[in-house]
Amino acid sequence: MRNLAPLQLVPRARFNVFVGDNGQGKTNLLEALYVVSALRSFRTAKLADLIAFGQPKAAIAARVERGGMTRLYEVDLEPGGRRVRLDDKAVRPLARYFGGFNVVVFTPEDLALPRGAPGDRRKFLDRAVFNVQPDFLALALDYDKALKQRNALLKMAGQGALTPARLDELLAGYDPQIARLGVAVAAARAQVIARLVPDLAASFAAITRSGLSASVRYVSEVAGATPDQVEQMLREGRARDVARQATSTGPHRDDVLLELDGREAGSFASQGQLRAIMLAWKTAELVMLSRAHGDPPILLLDDVSSELDPSRNAYLFEHVASHAGQCFITTTHADHVLVAGDRANYRIESGKISS
């Protein structure tokens, strides 16, 4: 997979630390673990990108022990798609694959999200929603498919290939679906944000001890609306949508605002405060998932400690030791990882892992 050499790994139950220079395959390892859990990557929209150059396919498998049971999860990746198996059997429906083990990933890129693009923040939120509600992935994919179809019609109309009457006729079939799915996507996101807020505030206070407060707010035109109301919004915005050749109403336009003392953090917070807010988000997510599923999620921590000052790095690992389950941690320097007990150290170089 990517530049990783074929390997079989028997990790420790708690802390597994992979040390290596940049470009040696550390993040690729975490990506493989995430893909076998979520059937998608946190780095690319195309799973075929994970196949090593010059190779016809890639295979990932994980043997997971949970609740006294052992299950085998397998994903084969080929340029034309993927094949998924659970306990050596094809999975139908695909929703049966999810929920057996939950994985949370935290990368250096996440620290830039408060000042990043809204689309990146939506993807970040959606990862958290998926971990709480595994069926959210199918819902989000259905919405994206319907949205692309609607946008294709708008483009045809904008280019004169459809008359207004014909467009109205076609959209009468798409808009109810867009509205129903969009309301459901927004509702799932809003519910997760509401669950995160208290723990995020508490974590930020513990990290900074500054007296400042941090929060997160979901900004959505359709959250709380009914499907009928969203349909009406779509009808009222149709002329604008034709002119833009894109749908301007729906959860694909929403945003996640991180706030510091009631002001937008991306505009007013320092770089250190922004990092503390994102660290608070992830620690709050760990707590939320532990409560939701009754056991802690697996944590993938990708070289974040190199981006944090010593005090925040110490808080991160103090929290990880208390709230995370099995951890896979990558770093350029082993002494960045402030855990001692039940720890295995590995060296990763040119895609090869050694203990």
N, C-alpha and C positions, 0 to 999 in steps of 0.2 A: 504494500500500500504506500503510495507516494514513494519516499526514499527508504522506507523501512525494509530491512531484510526479514525473511520469514522467521518467525519466532514463536515459542510457546512459553508463556510466563505464568508462574504460580506465585501470586503476590501475597504479601502479608495481609492480615485481617484489618490492620489499621493504616500505618503510614508507609508508603512506597515512594521513595525519592529518586528521581532520575536526574543525574547531573551531566551536563555537557555544554559545549559552546553552542552559539546560535547556528542554525542551519544543519544540525546533526540529526534531526528527526524527533525532537522531544515533543513538539506540538502535534506532530503527526500521530504519535502514540495516543495522546489524549483524544484526538479526533476519532481514531478508530474505536476507542472505548465509548465515545459519545454516540457514534453511528450505530453500534450494535445495540445500544439502548433505545435510541430515539428514531432510528432509520432516516436520519438526516444529519447534516454537518453543521457545526457552528461557524464554519469558515466559507463555505461555498454552497450555492444553490444546486449544483450539479454533482451528484454522487460519482459520476464517471470521472470527475477530476481527481478522485482519490486513487485511481489505478496508476500504478507506476509506469513511467514512460517506457514504451516498447513491450509492455506486458498485455496479454489479452483480457485479464480479469484480476480481481482481488477478492480475498475471502477473509472474513472476520468471524470469530466465534467466541462466546463467553459462557462458561459454566458457572451458574449463579446459585449460591446456597442462601435460602431465606425461609424462615419459619419451619425449619426441619426438612425442607424439600430441596432437591437439586434439579435445576432445569438447564437445558442447553439452548442457547440463542445463537442462530447462525444467519449471516448475511453474505451473499455472493453478489459482487458488483461486476457488471459488464457494460460496455459502451451503450448497449441498447436498453439497459434497465437493471433491475435488481431481482434477486430471488431470496425469499425469506423462509426460514424454517424454525420451528419451535419443537424441541424434543424429537428431532429427525422427521418431522411432519410439516407439510405445507400449511400455512396459516390462513384460514378463511373463517370469518372475515378478519381482515388485518388488525382490527381493534383488539383481538385476543392476544396479540403479541405484546402490547404495551401494559405497563403497570407492574410487571414482575420485579423490576428494579428501577430505581429512580436515580438519575445522574444530574448533578449541578456542575456547571463549568464556569470558571472565572478566569478571564484572560486580561492581559495588559490593555487591550483595545477597549475593554469595558470601562476603563477609567476615563476615557475621553468622551463618553456618551453624553454627559450634560451639555457639552458644547458641540456635539455632533449633529447629524441629520435626524429629523423625526423618524424616518424609515428605520434607522438603526436602533432607535429607542423602542419602536414598536416590535422589532424582532427580538430585542432583549426581553421585553415584557412577555412576548408570546412564548419564549422558552420557559419562563416561570409558570405561565398558565398551563402549558402542556404537562409540566411535572405534577401539577395538582389535578388536572383533568385530562387524562390521556386521549379522550375522544375529541379534544379541542383541535388536534391536528387535522382530522378528517373534516371538521367543520370549517377550519380556516382554508383548507385546500378547495373545498366546495365553493366557498365564497370567492376565492381567487379565480377559479375557473369561470364562474358566472360573470364576474367583473370583466375578465378578458373578453368574453363573448359580447357583453354589452358595449365595451369600448370599441370592439371591431365594427359593430353596427354604427356607432357614433362617427367613427372615422369614415365609413362608407358614405354616411349622410353628409358629413362635412366636405367630402370630395365630390358630392353631387351624384353619387352612385345609387342613392336611395331618395325617393320623394319623401316629404314630410309625412304624408299620409301612410306610406308604407312603413316608415320608421315608427310611427305611433302604433301601428298594428303589431310590429315585431316586439317593441318594448313592452307592450301590454302583457306579453308572455314572460319577459325577463324581469321586469321591475318587482313583481311580488316575491320572486325568489331572492333577488338581491336584497330586498327589504327584510325578509325573514331571516336570512343568513347573517346579514349585517347587524341586526339587532342582537342576535345570539352571540356573535363574536364580541361586540362591544360589552354586552352584559358579563361575559366570562372574564374579560379583562378588568372591568370595573370591580368585580367581586374579589379578584386577587389583589388589586391595589388596596382595597379596603382592609384586607387581611394583613397586608404588609406594613401599613402605616404605623401602628403602635410599636412593633418591634424595630422598625427602621429608626424611629425617633429615639427609642431607648438605646439602640446600638450606637447611634451617632453621639449621643450624650456621653456614653461610656468611652468612646474612642477619643473624643476631643476635650471633654471636661471644660468646655469653653463657655457654657451658659447659653449658647445659641441653640436653636431648634432646627431640625431638618424634617422635611416631609416630602411626599410625592403625590402628584395629582394627575388623574387621567382626564385629558381634555378631549371631549367627543361630542359631536353634534347629534349623534344617534343614540348614545347611551341613555337609557331611561325612556326612550321613545317607543311607541308601538310600531309594528310593521306597517300599519295603515298610514301612520304619520310619516314614516320614512318614504313610503310610496308617493305621498303628496309632495315631499321635498324633492324627490326625483322628477316628478312631473313639472314642478315649478322651475327647476333648474335645467330643463331639457334644452332650451335654446342656448344657454351658456355652455352646456356640455357638448352640443353639436359644434359650436364655435371653437371649443378647445379640443374637440375630438377625444374627450376623456370624461369619465364620471367624477363629479366634484363633491358628491355626498356619499358618505359611508365610512366604515372604520379604517379603511386604507388611507384616510386623510387625518386620522387622529394623532394625538401626541401624548407623551408622558413628560410632565414637567417636574423636575426636582427643585425643591424650594429650600432656601435658607432664611430663617426668620421671616417667612412669608413672602420673600422676593425670589424671583427666578434665579436659581443657583448658577446656571450657565452664563448669566450676564454679570452677576455681582459677586460670586464666591471666588476665593483664591484657588489656585491649583491644589494646594494641600487640602482645603475644605472640600473641593469636588471629589478628590480621591477618598476622603473620609466618608462622604455621602454614598459613593458607590460601594465601598467596603461595608457600610452599614446595610445597604440593600441586600448584598449577598448573604451576610450573616443573618439578616431577618428572613431571607428565603430558606435558609437551612432550618431555622426554627419552625417556620410555617410548614415545611414538608414533613418534618419529624412529627408534628402534631397531626397532620392530615393522614399520614400513612402508618403511624405507630412505631416506626423505626427510622433512623437517620438515613438520608440519601448518601450515595457515593459522591465524593467531591473530587473534581478535576481542577487543579490549581496550576495555572500555566505562568510560571515566572513572575507572578505578581509581586513577590517580595522585593524584587529589584527596583520596583517603581514606588515603594513605600518607605517612609522614614522609619528609623528603628523603633520608635514608640508605637506606631501604627502596625508595623510588622509584628511586634510582640503581641498586640491586641488580637491581630488576625489569628495567630496560632494558638493563643489562649482560648479564643472562641472556637476554633476548629477542634481543639482537643475536647471541648465540652459538648459540642453539638453535631459534629460531623461523624459519619461512620468510617467506612474504608476511604482512604485518600490516596490519590495519585498526584504527585507534586513534581513539577519540573523546575529546574533552576540552573543557573550557571555556576553557582557556588553553594556547596552543601551547607555552609554555616548560615545561609539565609533562612534555612528551614529550622525553626525553633521548636522542634519536638525531639524527644530522646527515646521514650519507651516504645516498644513494639514497632520498630522502624527497620526497614530494609533499604540499603543504598545501592543504586545501580549506576553504571556508567554507560552513556550513550554516545556513540561516535560513528559517523558515516552510516547511520541507520542501523547499527548493530548494538545490542544491549548486552552488557556483561555485569555480573554481580561482584 
